[in-house]
């Protein structure tokens, strides 16, 4: 094992726990795998929504790819594979319905209603600490929570170096993300394993998103500039293999994860290419406006339901009624944001259409009167 790997005996818990035959990080894997939020990965957008193609990547597939890539790196570098798998499987639990577009809309709502900035990596931690297990949390180790909090694969670095943390420092960083717009960009993982999860998130989506864009007839592999393909390869499998091998060559036996200059530059260029040719084109203006209307309508309706104690509303009937008394102490705004963030794409559409139908029927009744 790598001398810089996180040891099982170094695991830090926030609450006391009875030990069993499992190692701490292996136990984290089980808790994440059997969480309600993990099941909802199945119907959450990765990049494309409203598209009729069964081969497009959903959030579940992306998370499994991150896990596989991260464990491949971890095994090659002699790191703690259980910690890596726990961080990888949990890294996107807090993602909203409809991907980063949904996240941006919920962030606007959160800021407008005094709940601070909304970031999916932060909400993943909140889910495991405060929402799962009926509002009691799952008592996940500090190292796993930190790997999840610091997983931001949108930021490319040439070198990923761990930063030692206490529980107090972690909680301070976590709280700062709600108040400081740029706090998430400043986060660094506390373990090498967390660094591996972070770079694996990037490796998992770069080429795969191009495959999905090709399925949507947005581009072809031939459109990717030659200065990128000659370094990384001209298909997803080549990109994944190239970056993994590059990391292993430059990081073996080191206390950091490093990319070579050529690969680092090519990754940055490819990410820029993807933004211009995929992410900015993944939704039409009409679709973005529809999502904004939908999510804002859900928020306003659920706020009214909580105010009037509408027990027929799912936010009370299916969600809040099952939560702990401690969780119920949260503000109505925070509870509604938690509820919407946890929705799948399909459930969001169903709830929105139900609200529209109710309003339509009420108008018909009023007109008859």
Secondary structure, 3 states (H helix, E strand, C coil): CCCCCCCHHHCCCCCCCCCCCCCHHHHHHHHHHCCHHHHHHHHCECCCCCCCCCCCCEHHHHHHHHHHHHHHHHHHHCCCHHHHHHHHHHCCCCCCCCHHHHHHHHHHHHHHCCCCCCCHHHHHHHHHHHHHHHHCCCCCCHHHHHHHHCCCCCCCCCEEECCCCCHHHHHHHHHHHHHCCCHHHHCCCCCHHHHHHHHHHHHHHHHHHHHHHHHCCCCCHHHCCHHHHHHHCCCHHHHHHHHHHHHHHHHCCCCEEECCHHHHHHHHHHHHHHHHHCHHHCCCHHHHHHHHHHHHHHHHHHHHHHHHCCCCCHHHHHHHHHCCCCHHHCCHHHHHHHHHHCCCHHHHHHHHHHHHHHHHHHHHHHHHC
